[in-house]
Amino acid sequence: MLMHSQTGRRWIVPAIVVAVSVLSGLVPAMAAAATSPDATEQAYVLENGVTAPIYDYATAIRESVWVQVPYLDCDGAPLQVVADIVRPRELDGVANVPVIMVASPYYLCIGRGNESEFKQYDASGNPTKFPLFYDNYFVPRGYGFVAVDMAGTARSTGCSDQGAASDILSVRAVVDWLNGRAAAIDRDGNPVQAGWSNGTVGMIGKSYDGTLANGVAATGVPGLKTIVPIGAISSWYDYDRYQNLPFSYDYPSYLSEFIAAHRTEPVDCSASLDKMAAEDGDETGAYTDFWAVRDYREGSTADASLVNASVFVVHGLQDDNVKTTNFARWWKALGNHGVERKLWLTRVGHVDPFDSDRPLWVQTLHRWFDHQLLGVENGIDKEPAVRVEIAPKRWVQARDWPVREHEARLAPLADGRLVLGPGSKKDLSWVNNPTQTEATAVTAGDNPNRLLFITGLLTRALRITGAPQIELEVTHSAPTGQVGVELVDYGDAERVLSEGEGVFTTDTQSCWGASIASDDACYFDVLRRTGRTPLQVLSRGWARLDKPGTHCLTIDMTPNDIVVPVGHQLGLVVVGASAEWVVTIDAAPTTYSLHLRRSLLRLPIVGPVADFRAGANQVPTKAMLAPGTIANPHTVTRIPD
């Protein structure tokens, strides 16, 4: 069993004989304290400041339980949620252990991780393979690992409901069971208690999995000590909508039906799906009670004010699936309620840091769980809370986010320029074109279907940190109108490309934990996909205009944290329909007018206020765009995976 020491100091080759010899002097103390809250403190050994892999993964206990959920499924029967467990055999009946938990709808649907790993079972139904590296790495270090099938998926009963009660309560019930507050049975129907658990739980997961962690934490469930949401949703409204414009129609029912594929016992969830389709409010895009129960920041059933767990947020700044609005507003809400927080922001898309930054990520996560779940004083809580990749492989640290020292106000003027100072009294017009691509809208050339405003050349590098905000006064004559805006960095630079979420998989592997024949700990390495491009869209935003006439509106654009190099130009693009991103509400060639006097772009920056000088226009033509320069459009088939 070859374990890589993340300190880089040496290789550790533990074996069961090592574990026995290390533990021989501890067994009496652990046995006496097995029911004590402090029992776990004596069930691990530190090496180089972190827990050492002293337990045998090959002989670990692997079992499944069906947790009974006090919530009725679509048939009016109690839900049964499957929790697959792997834990150190050496500690069974000797000491209670903390739990790392990943709840997911995808274990038998699309799989987990970059290599789409599925749960696997032997002929008797016992789990033999757990996706991802968490079990391989942490079980030898004295943790239990629990993989939960969310209600309505895999081997669990019931119907999923895209982030509402069925999803969240089904997962919360497993935390309750691990703390002795819920019942469970084995496959023969016999009661099973989690007497091996000390009730201390940490949840982790990417996308939907991390979303479940957010939702469960927002119920305030006791025993959940920390969560690590990666590319996760904090409000399903912000995942499905942008200021009353849906990204696609009928998405909640579509997604809930999609994730039910390959479940072991098909269930008729048509009534639940029809109810979601009827109540999702596609017709108006408005935030209603339907979305309030799926909002973990300030929702009607879950709320950031209830979070008792610490939260380690991880998000890709180029994530066009779970857009950055989800992490930024969650981070702010947690801070408003005094929650202990940590934040990693990477320059890639919808990617797990295990793939984009593997060695440092595993080391950091190891220290985080040791501190949060075992109480190891390793100093991670005293380090800067925020780590941001502001350019490819250029990282900075901070105490909080966004790091805002100044706010440059840039007003679009009649000559097509963005400058510091007051706005123009002129009006400018464009003609809506629902077939126009973003690549056409942001590139050079005479184009009656957009407005383009650009600055002069930057005299110094400019760091944008946070969410740009634009105030617009727009007039239109359509029954229902729509506006889209893009903030663009014009200038040649080495960038992380959007193609493949900014990464690619190599043909080499690295191993992170103990391996057995049915469950190895080796994964293909992943690298950033970089290249020189003439532009990059830094931020986007959209809004619905519900009736003809003049509208004064504010669009909070997607947050970012990035450095725009010296000599580049900033551009602001204004369009009508954005078919690659949001549904088309106005499909007609409607004329829109922008009243410049009352239109203003607020740009959050770090450092001195932006300064520009005149220079040649650097806006590239469409023919100059390389693959991945502009993110690929999303359709109804997108899923938070």
Salt bridges, closest charged atoms under 4 A:
GLU47 OE2 - ARG10 NH2 2.15
GLU63 OE2 - ARG87 NE 2.85
ASP84 OD2 - LYS119 NZ 2.79
ASP84 OD1 - ARG155 NH2 2.72
ASP92 OD1 - ARG87 NH1 2.85
GLU117 OE2 - LYS129 NZ 2.99
ASP149 OD1 - LYS119 NZ 2.81
ASP176 OD2 - ARG172 NE 3.55
ASP176 OD1 - ARG181 NH2 2.66
ASP209 OD2 - ARG112 NE 2.80
ASP238 OD2 - ARG297 NH2 2.52
ASP238 OD2 - ARG329 NH1 3.14
ASP240 OD1 - ARG638 NH2 3.91
GLU279 OE2 - LYS275 NZ 3.07
ASP282 OD1 - ARG241 NH2 2.73
ASP319 OD2 - HIS315 NE2 3.60
ASP319 OD2 - HIS350 ND1 2.67
ASP320 OD1 - ARG540 NH1 3.71
ASP355 OD1 - ARG358 NH2 3.16
ASP357 OD1 - LYS393 NZ 3.57
ASP357 OD2 - ARG528 NH2 3.06
ASP370 OD2 - HIS366 NE2 3.28
ASP381 OD2 - HIS371 NE2 3.81
ASP381 OD2 - LYS382 NZ 3.63
GLU383 OE2 - ARG367 NH2 2.72
GLU389 OE1 - ARG528 NH2 2.79
ASP400 OD1 - ARG341 NH2 3.27
GLU407 OE1 - ARG409 NE 3.77
GLU407 OE1 - ARG602 NE 3.91
ASP427 OD1 - HIS595 ND1 3.19
GLU438 OE2 - ARG540 NE 2.77
GLU471 OE2 - ARG602 NH1 2.21
GLU473 OE1 - ARG598 NE 3.29
ASP489 OD2 - ARG495 NH2 2.85
ASP489 OD1 - HIS568 ND1 2.70
ASP492 OD2 - ARG532 NE 2.70
ASP519 OD1 - LYS129 NZ 3.81
ASP525 OD1 - ARG358 NH1 3.41
ASP546 OD1 - ARG544 NE 2.83
ASP561 OD1 - ARG463 NE 2.79
ASP641 OD1 - HIS350 NE2 3.88
